[in-house]
């Protein structure tokens, strides 16, 4: 991507999304941060903030598309996410539905809405989780989170196949166990470290490796 490229990041007001915004802004890219509620930290680094957007609704995505009308998007990062826990015997199916809406359906909604504005050579990065890997599940639990991220992986793979003829590459990325509010700051690596690894994987993305699933540290992950 050129120094004049534009990157759109959902869930950009804090955590990994904010660190990605900082990273790309420091590289000279025009960052458009999308969120439900803006933060001073995001406002400081983003070229533009589009807040008040609920990406789980038709209305929210339609508003986002309208706000970005005419804007070429070189990189779309679907980052907004939700982690909740369910225990077998006490499963809250409303919790699972909510996670599916935010973690899986919303990235697909946003991508479908904005892909006409992504040129050939553009990229889409879906921030997923290795917990969405069925092969890698050796601890059980987290029914909604695992299922929603597995669904996102399936969506991402289909998007990669559908968009390859248009010259648009798609990647599924696990950010690592990151010290964010989502995990009560109990992670292993900092958001800045995660963002650096994620950006490196995005830099390596092309039409040859489109549709693949990577850890931010460069490890190819199983489905």
N, C-alpha and C positions, 0 to 999 in steps of 0.2 A: 504493500500500500504506500501511496505517496504521502509526503508530509502535509498535503492539503486534503487528505481523505477525511471523510466524516464517519464517525462511529456512533451508533445508537445503542444505549445500554438500558435495559429495564432493571428495576430494583436498584437504582444507582445511588440512592441517598445514604447508604451505609454499607458496612461489611465489605464483601468481595466486590460488589458492584461499584462502590465508592473507590476502592483501590484500583480497579480497572480504569475508572474515569481519570484518576490521578495519573496513572501510568500513561495512558494515551494522550492526555493533555500535555504531559511533560515531553512527549515525542512530537508534539506540534500538531496532532490531529484535532479536528473540531469535534468535541464531545457533546452529544445531546443526551442528557440524563432524563430518564423517564421514571416516575415514581408516584406513589399516592400522596406522599407528603415530603416536600423539599427539606433539605438540611442545609445549614450554613456552609458545611464542608463541601457539599456538592456544588452549591452556588458559586463557591470560590474558584472551582477548577473548570466547570463546564462552560462551553460556549453558549449553551442554552439549556434550560431546565423546563420540562413539561410535567407539571405535577397535577395532582387531582385525577390521575388516570388509574382506573381499575381494569387491569388487563384480563380479568375473568369475565367481563361482560361485553356484549355486542356494542353497547353504547360507548363504553370506555375505549374499545379498540377503534371504533368509528371516529371518535374524537381524536385519538392519536393520529390516525391516518389523515384526518383533516388538518391537524396542526403541522404535519410533515408534508403536506401537498407541495409537489414541485421540488422537494429536497432529494437529491441523489444520496443514497446510503451505501457506503463502501463496505461497512462491517456492521452487522446486527448481532448483538450479544443478548440472548434471552437468559437473564440471570435471576429474575425474581423467583423466590421459592419459599416453601413452608415445610418445616419439619415438626411432626407430632408423633406421639407414640401410642400404640395400641397393644393391649395384652390379651392373648387368647383366653376366651371365657368372659371377657369384658370389652369386646370390640365395639368402638363407637363408629358406626358406619357413616355418620355425618362428618366425622373427622376425615375419614377416607375420601369421601366425596369432595370435601374442601381441598384436600391435597391434590386430588386429581385435577380439579379446576385450575389451581394455581401452578402446579409443577408440570403438568402435561398439556392440558387443553389451552392454557393461556399462551405458551410459546408457539403452539400451532396457529392459534388465532392471530397473533401478532405477525408471524412470518407470512401467513397467507395474505394479510392486509398490506404488508409493506414490500413484499417481494417484487411487485412491478417497479419499485423505485431502486432496486439493487441492480447495478449494471453487470454485464459480463466481466468476470474478474473479481466480483464482489464475494464476500464471505459471510457465513452465518455460523455462530458459535452458540451451542446450547449448553448451559452449565447444568450438568446432570450430577450423578453420584455413582460411585462404584457400588453403592447399595442397590442400584438398579440392575446390577449384574446378577442374573440368576445363577450362573456358574460359580460365582464368588460368594454366594450366601452360605456361610457355615455357622451362623449364629441365630437365624430366625428372627421373629419379631418385626417391628416397624412395618406393619402390613401396608399402611397407606403410603408411606414414604417410598418403600421399595417398589410397590406396584406403580406409583405415579412416575417414578424415575425410569422404570422399565418401559412404561408407555412412552415417555419422552424419547427414550432411546429408539423405540420402534418408529415413532414419528420422524425423528431425525434421519434415520436410515432411508425411509421413504422419500423424505425431502431431498436427500442427497441424490437419489436416483432420478427423481423428477426434475431437479434443477441442474444436473450435470450438463444436459444439452444446451442450457442457457448460459453455461460458463460460470455458474455459481457453485462454490464449494461449501460443504456443511460438515461440521465436526461436533462430536459429543465430548464434553470435557468434565472430568472429575477434579474439583479444586483442591483435594486433599482434606485432611481433618484440620479445619481452620479455626483459629480463636475468634469466633464471632458470637454475637448475641444468640444466634440460632442454637448453639450448643453451650450456652451459658459461659462462653469464653474458655471452655475446657479443651480446646484443640491442641494440636502439636506445632503447627506453623502459623506465622502471622498472615494477615490478609495481604500485606505487601509481598511476602514471599510467594504466596499463592498466585497473585496477580502476575508476577514476573514469569512464573512457569506457564500460566495459562496463555499469556501473550506470546511466549516462545512457541507454544504449540500452534497457536493461530497463525503465526508467521510461517510455520512449516506447512500449513494447510494449502493444498492445491487440488486440482481435479484428479490427480493420481491417487491421493489418499482420502478423498472425500468419502464421507459415510463411515468413518472409523471412530473408535472410542478410546480416549487417552486419559491417563493420569497426568496431572500438571507436571509431574517429575519426568515425563517422557516415556513412561511405561504403557505399552499397548494393553488395554484391558479386555477381558473376555465378556461376551454377551451373557 
